[in-house]
Amino acid sequence: MKIALLRDSMLTYLNRRQGFGLTQKLEEQMKGEREYWQHVLQRVIAVIQTLAERGLPFRGSNDTFGSLQNGNFLGLLELVAQFDPFLASHISKYGNAGKGNPSYLSKTICDELIGLMSDKVRSAIVDEISTAGYFSLCRLSTPDLSHIDQLSIVLRCASPTDGKPVEPFITLLNLKSHTGEEMAKQVLPYLCQVCKIDFSKCRGQCYDNAANMSGRYQGMHKKLLEQNKYAIFIPCVAQSQSCWPQCC
C-alpha cells in the first residue's frame, strides 16, 4: 500500500514537471539554486587545488574575510574576487555570515573537499598499482608539530604508462605503538580494507634497520612476511647507521 502511494505520488510529481504553473516555477528556482552553488564550488575547488599542489598552508590565525591574517585559502578567494564579480558578490553576502549559514567558504567545507579530493587521488593510485600488478612497501615514521608519531606509507611499482618505477605516497597513519607487531596491524588493514589492495601482490619491503622494523622475530617485516612470504625485506641503505656519515 505504501509503495503504491509513493509510486503514484512520484508519477504525479513527474507529470507536473512537464507542465506549467507553480511546479514549473519551483523547478526553475531549484535549477537556479543548483547552478549558483555549483559556480561557487568551482571557484573554491580551484583554490584548494592550487594550494594543495604547491604544498602551501591553508589556515591563518582567523577565518575572517578582510583580515590580513586569514590565511592562504581565504586570501586567494579574496584575490580571485577582485576579478570575478560573481565571487565578489557571494563573499559580500556570505563571507562572514557565521555558523549555521551555508556559504561553502568555511574551514569545514574546505576540510570536506580536501578529504574528497584525497579519496579520489588515492583511488587513482590504487588503480595504477592494480594495473601494475606487483608492488613494494616503504614506510617511515616521524613526529608532527603536535608530537604525534605518524607512519608514512609509500608504495613502489612500475608505471603502467611507461614502465618506469614510481613511488606514490598513500597516507599518514597515527602510530599507536612503535612495536613491529602493532605497526603491522595498522598497515595491513589499511592497505587491504581501506585501499582494497591485494597484499599477496607485494614483492618487497624496505625500511630502516631499527629493531622494530628489521627484527628477526618481532620486526614489522617479519609480521608481514607471515602474511605474504614473497614480501622480501631489503634494508634501506640510506637510513642505515653505517651510511649516515656518507649521507651527511
PyMOL commands that set and color helices and strands:
alter all, ss='L'
color gray80, all
select helices_A, chain A and resi 2-17+22-53+71-81+85-94+107-132+180-194+199-201+211-214+220-225+237-239+241-247
alter helices_A, ss='H'
color red, helices_A
select strands_A, chain A and resi 135-143+149-158+165-166+169-174+202-206
alter strands_A, ss='S'
color yellow, strands_A
deselect
rebuild
show_as cartoon
